[in-house]
């Protein structure tokens, strides 16, 4: 199974939480961090379950999520 991780641009995230609902592995959660617009952003939990499926990035209306596929040898 593929492994992955995501990076969230805190200046683009508006805390809509669509990515949290879409993640089947509960790897994304609301953060206490607030961006410069005053939104609570989301955080990648990095529990090792991310498969780089990209669903979180697809549903993000602000293109705040970058999915990185980890290639294991």
N, C-alpha and C positions, 0 to 999 in steps of 0.2 A: 504494500500500500504506500502511496506517495505521502511524503511529509511536507509540511509547509509552515509558514508563519506569515503574519501580516504586519504592515507598518501603517499607522494612522497619522495623517497630517492633522495636527491639532488646530491649525488655523483654518482648515476646511470643514472639519466635523462640526455639525450643529446639534448633535445629540438626538437625532430623530429616532434612534434605536432600531431601525429596520434591520441592520446587520445582526443585532443580537437575536432577533426573531428568526433570522435565516440560518444562523449557524447551528448545524445539527449536533455539534460536539460541545456546545457551551464554552467556546474559547474566547468569547467577547463579552464584556460586562461594562456597565456604566462606571465611570471613574469619578473620583472626587475632584479631579483636575478640571479647571475652568479655563477656556481659551480667552483670547482677547475680545471676543464678542459677548462673553458672559455665559456661554453654553457649557454645560457639563459634557465632556467628550467621552468617547468609549475607550476601552483599554483592551489590549490583547493579553490574555491570561497565560498563554504559552504553557499549557499543560501537556503538550506533546501529542495532542489528538488531531491537530489541524492537518487536513489532507490537501490543502491548496486547491479546493474545489472552485474557488472564486465567486461563490454565490454572494458572499458579503459585499464584495466589490461591485458586483453587478447591480445589486439593489441600492447601493449608496447613491443618493441623488446629487451629491456634491463631489464625487470622485475623490474622496478623502482616504480611500483604502488602497494600498498596494499589496498584492499577494506575491509572496516569494516562495517558489518551489525549491525544496531542499533535495539535492541529489545525493543519495547515499551510495556508497561503493561497497 
